[in-house]
Amino acid sequence: MTAIAKPAKTPACANFSSGPCAKRPGWTTQTLDKAFLGRSHRAKEGKARLKLAIDKTKSILGIPADYLVGIVPGSDTGAYEMAMWTMLGARGIDALCWESFGEGWVTDMAKQLKLKDMRTLKAGYGKLPNLKEVDFSRDVLFTWNGTTSGVKVPNGDWIPANREGLTFVDATSSAFAQPMDWSKCDVTTFSWQKVLGGEAAHGMLVLSPRAVQRLESYTPAWPLPKVFRLVSGGKLIKGIFEGETINTPSMLCVEDYLDTLAWSESIGGLKALHARADANAKVIWDWIERTEWVDNLAEDKATRSNTSVCIKVVDPAVAGASAEVQAKFAKDLAALLEKEGAALDAGSYRDAPPGLRIWAGSTVEKADVEALVPWLDWAFAQTKAKLA
């Protein structure tokens, strides 16, 4: 193998973690100076900040006017669990999973909610289940973008407009970065710390009118924790979708989210956010195309994520080794990138095949991705040399 010179330049921001993700360009702690602190979030001003976060989210994402958006506890996980616990059980379920988080929802449905009429459509890392097999007379649960596999659904065309069941969409690494057909989404969740690089613990819950109808017409057989309750006396608690959060939010995190929403508007809104993620991902995809030792974990180009780009090592010396050797190689590769300040938190997810996962979302600068690429080749050569 030809010797590779050590790159002279590192990315200005080496934060390529897939969550929490890089802060928006130019971010400083001074953006939090106007945070509403030391007061009740239920005060007029606090509620107004929360309502503003909801309204701007709805506006930037182009969410239909008759859909409801609320801020709920527990990040995307809390929002999705809330949706499952409050609405599942009314119909049979088709659950799609092709990566860690989708598998987690299946586990919770089977072992915690103990739902019986549940069918799992599963695919290995790098692939999607057969979308033609989905039965939309049932409730359908899936992740729009599989963060830990780098595999997304190609679009919403496979979801019929006249479906009988509800669609439950985990959109935590697709919202703000990928086109989403809201008419095909009944229950959608995401978190602030993904595409917009916000801070943790807050989830967003988006409900279509059909989802609201389910909430008001169906009562689950199991008891609901307080933080999951969306209905009182058979009616939706509308205040949740007007800034009256179920529990106490962090107003520091709210201010940070508002700042990044304002930045999103300043650069051109949703189209600009999509374009930034696409451009970042293309840098990595183009590098993969011309590089022999790697491949995209996502096999079909139409399903490749533009946010969490997952990379597998296909060099024979590594790919032909034992699972233990492959895992150690990937770990050492990521550690070397971190040691050199080229890429932080770039290792693949713990349950995924060993490799790298580079976050290319909208808050990442293209110049930083371009500066990273030479380091990937150098770090691979250095790590492979130690195999001998």
TORVEX-533705 format. One record per residue (C-alpha): x, y, z; residue number from 1; residue in one letter. Coordinates in pm, whole numbers, plus 50000, padded with zeros to 5 digits. Example, Ala and Ser with C-alpha at 12.3 -4.5 7.8 and 13.67 -1.06 7.14 Angstrom:
2
ATOM	u	v	w	nutor	kevex
ATOM	51230	49550	50780	1	a $
ATOM	51367	49894	50714	2	s $
***
This chain:
388
ATOM	u	v	w	nutor	kevex
ATOM	50000	50000	50000	1	m $
ATOM	50134	50343	49903	2	t $
ATOM	50235	50549	50203	3	a $
ATOM	49986	50823	50285	4	i $
ATOM	50111	51154	50417	5	a $
ATOM	49954	51277	50735	6	k $
ATOM	49707	51555	50650	7	p $
ATOM	49817	51901	50757	8	a $
ATOM	49471	52039	50824	9	k $
ATOM	49203	51915	51061	10	t $
ATOM	48835	52016	51045	11	p $
ATOM	48762	52346	51218	12	a $
ATOM	48487	52157	51401	13	c $
ATOM	48548	51785	51442	14	a $
ATOM	48211	51712	51600	15	n $
ATOM	48070	51435	51384	16	f $
ATOM	47864	51267	51655	17	s $
ATOM	47523	51135	51557	18	s $
ATOM	47364	51270	51873	19	g $
ATOM	47392	51510	52033	20	p $
ATOM	47510	51659	51705	21	c $
ATOM	47723	51959	51613	22	a $
ATOM	47596	52302	51712	23	k $
ATOM	47500	52538	51434	24	r $
ATOM	47783	52741	51275	25	p $
ATOM	47877	53044	51483	26	g $
ATOM	47708	52919	51798	27	w $
ATOM	47834	53055	52131	28	t $
ATOM	47699	53049	52484	29	t $
ATOM	47599	53411	52435	30	q $
ATOM	47301	53287	52238	31	t $
ATOM	47155	53179	52573	32	l $
ATOM	47183	53522	52736	33	d $
ATOM	46811	53594	52692	34	k $
ATOM	46695	53260	52831	35	a $
ATOM	46391	53280	53057	36	f $
ATOM	46546	53158	53382	37	l $
ATOM	46460	53166	53752	38	g $
ATOM	46088	53185	53683	39	r $
ATOM	45809	52939	53627	40	s $
ATOM	45784	52806	53274	41	h $
ATOM	45409	52847	53325	42	r $
ATOM	45447	53224	53356	43	a $
ATOM	45316	53423	53059	44	k $
ATOM	45666	53487	52921	45	e $
ATOM	45780	53127	52968	46	g $
ATOM	45474	52984	52801	47	k $
ATOM	45522	53230	52515	48	a $
ATOM	45877	53102	52455	49	r $
ATOM	45754	52744	52447	50	l $
ATOM	45467	52834	52213	51	k $
ATOM	45713	53017	51987	52	l $
ATOM	45928	52702	51966	53	a $
ATOM	45620	52504	51864	54	i $
ATOM	45504	52761	51607	55	d $
ATOM	45847	52798	51447	56	k $
ATOM	45888	52420	51430	57	t $
ATOM	45557	52388	51254	58	k $
ATOM	45634	52674	51015	59	s $
ATOM	45986	52566	50915	60	i $
ATOM	45893	52200	50868	61	l $
ATOM	45578	52285	50672	62	g $
ATOM	45357	52082	50904	63	i $
ATOM	44988	52110	50802	64	p $
ATOM	44778	52365	50989	65	a $
ATOM	44541	52103	51129	66	d $
ATOM	44827	51898	51282	67	y $
ATOM	44925	51953	51646	68	l $
ATOM	45283	51991	51771	69	v $
ATOM	45384	51954	52133	70	g $
ATOM	45697	51953	52348	71	i $
ATOM	45713	51642	52566	72	v $
ATOM	45959	51481	52812	73	p $
ATOM	46234	51234	52739	74	g $
ATOM	46370	51333	52399	75	s $
ATOM	46261	51131	52095	76	d $
ATOM	46250	50815	52306	77	t $
ATOM	46001	50968	52547	78	g $
ATOM	45787	51104	52265	79	a $
ATOM	45774	50771	52081	80	y $
ATOM	45705	50572	52398	81	e $
ATOM	45426	50819	52481	82	m $
ATOM	45273	50758	52139	83	a $
ATOM	45295	50379	52172	84	m $
ATOM	45156	50365	52526	85	w $
ATOM	44862	50594	52453	86	t $
ATOM	44750	50477	52108	87	m $
ATOM	44858	50119	52038	88	l $
ATOM	44630	49822	52096	89	g $
ATOM	44330	49952	51904	90	a $
ATOM	44440	49760	51592	91	r $
ATOM	44688	49499	51488	92	g $
ATOM	45041	49627	51430	93	i $
ATOM	45302	49600	51157	94	d $
ATOM	45638	49705	51300	95	a $
ATOM	45930	49768	51064	96	l $
ATOM	46284	49749	51194	97	c $
ATOM	46624	49748	51029	98	w $
ATOM	46843	49898	51301	99	e $
ATOM	46877	49941	51678	100	s $
ATOM	46604	50188	51759	101	f $
ATOM	46339	50014	51550	102	g $
ATOM	46426	49691	51727	103	e $
ATOM	46390	49872	52059	104	g $
ATOM	46034	49976	51979	105	w $
ATOM	45949	49616	51885	106	v $
ATOM	46092	49491	52215	107	t $
ATOM	45889	49740	52417	108	d $
ATOM	45568	49654	52232	109	m $
ATOM	45618	49283	52289	110	a $
ATOM	45765	49275	52640	111	k $
ATOM	45631	49588	52808	112	q $
ATOM	45293	49645	52645	113	l $
ATOM	45263	49271	52570	114	k $
ATOM	45074	49333	52246	115	l $
ATOM	44969	49008	52082	116	k $
ATOM	44854	49105	51734	117	d $
ATOM	45193	49228	51620	118	m $
ATOM	45386	49142	51306	119	r $
ATOM	45753	49237	51270	120	t $
ATOM	45900	49308	50926	121	l $
ATOM	46273	49300	50975	122	k $
ATOM	46584	49354	50764	123	a $
ATOM	46952	49343	50847	124	g $
ATOM	47176	49645	50872	125	y $
ATOM	47213	49808	50531	126	g $
ATOM	46873	49706	50397	127	k $
ATOM	46504	49791	50428	128	l $
ATOM	46225	49539	50485	129	p $
ATOM	45999	49477	50187	130	n $
ATOM	45772	49781	50202	131	l $
ATOM	45521	49613	49970	132	k $
ATOM	45440	49363	50245	133	e $
ATOM	45314	49627	50488	134	v $
ATOM	44944	49598	50575	135	d $
ATOM	44799	49945	50622	136	f $
ATOM	44473	49818	50765	137	s $
ATOM	44692	49787	51075	138	r $
ATOM	44894	50046	51265	139	d $
ATOM	45241	50077	51111	140	v $
ATOM	45552	50176	51306	141	l $
ATOM	45888	50265	51149	142	f $
ATOM	46186	50498	51159	143	t $
ATOM	46204	50738	50864	144	w $
ATOM	46583	50740	50889	145	n $
ATOM	46764	50458	51067	146	g $
ATOM	47029	50650	51259	147	t $
ATOM	47241	50347	51347	148	t $
ATOM	47231	50188	51001	149	s $
ATOM	47232	50492	50773	150	g $
ATOM	46929	50352	50590	151	v $
ATOM	46619	50565	50530	152	k $
ATOM	46290	50507	50356	153	v $
ATOM	46317	50648	50001	154	p $
ATOM	46000	50861	50034	155	n $
ATOM	45642	50832	50152	156	g $
ATOM	45499	50694	49828	157	d $
ATOM	45467	50343	49972	158	w $
ATOM	45216	50469	50231	159	i $
ATOM	44858	50489	50095	160	p $
ATOM	44649	50798	50154	161	a $
ATOM	44344	50584	50233	162	n $
ATOM	44511	50373	50504	163	r $
ATOM	44292	50247	50788	164	e $
ATOM	44557	50229	51058	165	g $
ATOM	44786	50502	51186	166	l $
ATOM	45150	50550	51091	167	t $
ATOM	45391	50604	51381	168	f $
ATOM	45707	50769	51249	169	v $
ATOM	46032	50802	51441	170	d $
ATOM	46181	51098	51255	171	a $
ATOM	46456	51199	51492	172	t $
ATOM	46740	51203	51236	173	s $
ATOM	46527	51294	50933	174	s $
ATOM	46321	51594	51046	175	a $
ATOM	46480	51915	50912	176	f $
ATOM	46722	51718	50687	177	a $
ATOM	46510	51501	50459	178	q $
ATOM	46183	51562	50270	179	p $
ATOM	45891	51418	50465	180	m $
ATOM	45538	51380	50334	181	d $
ATOM	45334	51488	50635	182	w $
ATOM	45013	51358	50479	183	s $
ATOM	45160	51009	50525	184	k $
ATOM	45256	51068	50891	185	c $
ATOM	44994	51037	51164	186	d $
ATOM	45217	51031	51471	187	v $
ATOM	45568	51173	51432	188	t $
ATOM	45843	51220	51689	189	t $
ATOM	46190	51372	51691	190	f $
ATOM	46434	51545	51925	191	s $
ATOM	46618	51876	51926	192	w $
ATOM	46967	51729	51958	193	q $
ATOM	46978	51564	51617	194	k $
ATOM	46959	51766	51294	195	v $
ATOM	46952	52105	51469	196	l $
ATOM	47218	52017	51726	197	g $
ATOM	47002	52116	52022	198	g $
ATOM	47038	52004	52380	199	e $
ATOM	46891	51687	52528	200	a $
ATOM	46577	51571	52710	201	a $
ATOM	46305	51734	52499	202	h $
ATOM	46098	51547	52245	203	g $
ATOM	45858	51673	51982	204	m $
ATOM	45526	51501	51920	205	l $
ATOM	45335	51575	51598	206	v $
ATOM	44977	51449	51566	207	l $
ATOM	44749	51437	51263	208	s $
ATOM	44373	51478	51307	209	p $
ATOM	44342	51099	51274	210	r $
ATOM	44583	51052	51563	211	a $
ATOM	44382	51293	51778	212	v $
ATOM	44069	51096	51695	213	q $
ATOM	44241	50777	51812	214	r $
ATOM	44342	50940	52140	215	l $
ATOM	43989	51061	52210	216	e $
ATOM	43813	50738	52109	217	s $
ATOM	44041	50469	52252	218	y $
ATOM	44149	50390	52607	219	t $
ATOM	44446	50154	52650	220	p $
ATOM	44409	49848	52873	221	a $
ATOM	44713	49940	53080	222	w $
ATOM	44772	50225	53328	223	p $
ATOM	44954	50530	53196	224	l $
ATOM	45233	50714	53379	225	p $
ATOM	45158	51082	53434	226	k $
ATOM	45418	51198	53182	227	v $
ATOM	45244	50994	52910	228	f $
ATOM	44890	51124	52961	229	r $
ATOM	44759	51323	52665	230	l $
ATOM	44387	51291	52738	231	v $
ATOM	44167	51400	53027	232	s $
ATOM	43799	51310	53047	233	g $
ATOM	43810	51163	52699	234	g $
ATOM	43939	51485	52545	235	k $
ATOM	44286	51579	52427	236	l $
ATOM	44474	51807	52667	237	i $
ATOM	44521	52084	52412	238	k $
ATOM	44742	52293	52638	239	g $
ATOM	45029	52049	52575	240	i $
ATOM	45027	52168	52216	241	f $
ATOM	45020	52535	52314	242	e $
ATOM	45326	52546	52537	243	g $
ATOM	45187	52397	52858	244	e $
ATOM	45436	52115	52900	245	t $
ATOM	45358	51808	53109	246	i $
ATOM	45665	51852	53324	247	n $
ATOM	45926	52124	53373	248	t $
ATOM	46134	52192	53060	249	p $
ATOM	46480	52343	53053	250	s $
ATOM	46435	52700	52940	251	m $
ATOM	46807	52706	52857	252	l $
ATOM	46744	52425	52609	253	c $
ATOM	46436	52604	52479	254	v $
ATOM	46639	52920	52414	255	e $
ATOM	46907	52715	52239	256	d $
ATOM	46645	52552	52018	257	y $
ATOM	46489	52889	51935	258	l $
ATOM	46832	53021	51838	259	d $
ATOM	46890	52737	51592	260	t $
ATOM	46540	52770	51450	261	l $
ATOM	46614	53139	51388	262	a $
ATOM	46942	53040	51220	263	w $
ATOM	46750	52795	51001	264	s $
ATOM	46519	53072	50887	265	e $
ATOM	46814	53305	50823	266	s $
ATOM	46984	53065	50581	267	i $
ATOM	46670	52994	50379	268	g $
ATOM	46459	52756	50583	269	g $
ATOM	46388	52391	50513	270	l $
ATOM	46526	52381	50157	271	k $
ATOM	46855	52523	50278	272	a $
ATOM	46873	52273	50563	273	l $
ATOM	46811	51987	50321	274	h $
ATOM	47072	52122	50078	275	a $
ATOM	47338	52149	50349	276	r $
ATOM	47288	51789	50459	277	a $
ATOM	47284	51668	50098	278	d $
ATOM	47607	51851	50019	279	a $
ATOM	47781	51715	50328	280	n $
ATOM	47673	51359	50258	281	a $
ATOM	47779	51386	49894	282	k $
ATOM	48136	51462	50000	283	v $
ATOM	48145	51133	50189	284	i $
ATOM	47958	50937	49922	285	w $
ATOM	48196	51059	49650	286	d $
ATOM	48492	50960	49865	287	w $
ATOM	48343	50614	49920	288	i $
ATOM	48298	50571	49543	289	e $
ATOM	48668	50631	49477	290	r $
ATOM	48801	50444	49781	291	t $
ATOM	48865	50071	49773	292	e $
ATOM	48877	49995	50144	293	w $
ATOM	48526	50121	50232	294	v $
ATOM	48166	50094	50125	295	d $
ATOM	47838	50249	50232	296	n $
ATOM	47654	50027	50479	297	l $
ATOM	47331	50124	50304	298	a $
ATOM	47323	49903	49994	299	e $
ATOM	47060	50087	49787	300	d $
ATOM	47152	50443	49685	301	k $
ATOM	46788	50547	49714	302	a $
ATOM	46787	50458	50082	303	t $
ATOM	47118	50612	50187	304	r $
ATOM	47093	50857	50473	305	s $
ATOM	47219	51212	50422	306	n $
ATOM	47261	51257	50797	307	t $
ATOM	47405	50945	50959	308	s $
ATOM	47638	50810	50691	309	v $
ATOM	47744	50462	50802	310	c $
ATOM	48064	50320	50658	311	i $
ATOM	48184	49960	50656	312	k $
ATOM	48541	49844	50598	313	v $
ATOM	48562	49606	50301	314	v $
ATOM	48941	49578	50273	315	d $
ATOM	49007	49199	50256	316	p $
ATOM	49264	49207	50537	317	a $
ATOM	48999	49344	50772	318	v $
ATOM	48671	49214	50631	319	a $
ATOM	48815	48862	50612	320	g $
ATOM	48926	48864	50975	321	a $
ATOM	48731	48741	51276	322	s $
ATOM	48448	48942	51423	323	a $
ATOM	48667	49030	51719	324	e $
ATOM	48945	49162	51496	325	v $
ATOM	48698	49364	51287	326	q $
ATOM	48546	49519	51598	327	a $
ATOM	48887	49610	51741	328	k $
ATOM	49000	49754	51408	329	f $
ATOM	48696	49982	51387	330	a $
ATOM	48741	50089	51749	331	k $
ATOM	49110	50165	51696	332	d $
ATOM	49032	50355	51375	333	l $
ATOM	48779	50578	51550	334	a $
ATOM	49014	50627	51845	335	a $
ATOM	49297	50742	51617	336	l $
ATOM	49069	50993	51443	337	l $
ATOM	48970	51130	51783	338	e $
ATOM	49328	51143	51909	339	k $
ATOM	49428	51352	51606	340	e $
ATOM	49130	51585	51645	341	g $
ATOM	48998	51488	51301	342	a $
ATOM	48667	51331	51402	343	a $
ATOM	48508	51297	51745	344	l $
ATOM	48256	51023	51826	345	d $
ATOM	48278	50875	51477	346	a $
ATOM	48261	50507	51567	347	g $
ATOM	47964	50299	51461	348	s $
ATOM	47679	50246	51706	349	y $
ATOM	47740	49969	51959	350	r $
ATOM	47480	49733	51809	351	d $
ATOM	47570	49805	51446	352	a $
ATOM	47833	49632	51231	353	p $
ATOM	48182	49763	51310	354	p $
ATOM	48286	50066	51109	355	g $
ATOM	48242	50443	51117	356	l $
ATOM	47937	50667	51138	357	r $
ATOM	47986	51024	51019	358	i $
ATOM	47712	51275	51097	359	w $
ATOM	47654	51496	50793	360	a $
ATOM	47348	51687	50912	361	g $
ATOM	47256	52046	50845	362	s $
ATOM	47461	52207	51122	363	t $
ATOM	47784	52055	50990	364	v $
ATOM	47996	52267	50754	365	e $
ATOM	48086	52114	50417	366	k $
ATOM	48444	52241	50453	367	a $
ATOM	48482	52033	50769	368	d $
ATOM	48365	51718	50591	369	v $
ATOM	48609	51789	50309	370	e $
ATOM	48889	51831	50563	371	a $
ATOM	48792	51503	50729	372	l $
ATOM	48813	51280	50421	373	v $
ATOM	49198	51272	50391	374	p $
ATOM	49217	51182	50759	375	w $
ATOM	48998	50876	50702	376	l $
ATOM	49246	50738	50448	377	d $
ATOM	49546	50822	50665	378	w $
ATOM	49392	50671	50979	379	a $
ATOM	49297	50354	50791	380	f $
ATOM	49654	50310	50662	381	a $
ATOM	49795	50363	51012	382	q $
ATOM	49551	50120	51171	383	t $
ATOM	49595	49855	50903	384	k $
ATOM	49973	49870	50944	385	a $
ATOM	49929	49748	51301	386	k $
ATOM	49744	49435	51188	387	l $
ATOM	50061	49273	51057	388	a $
***
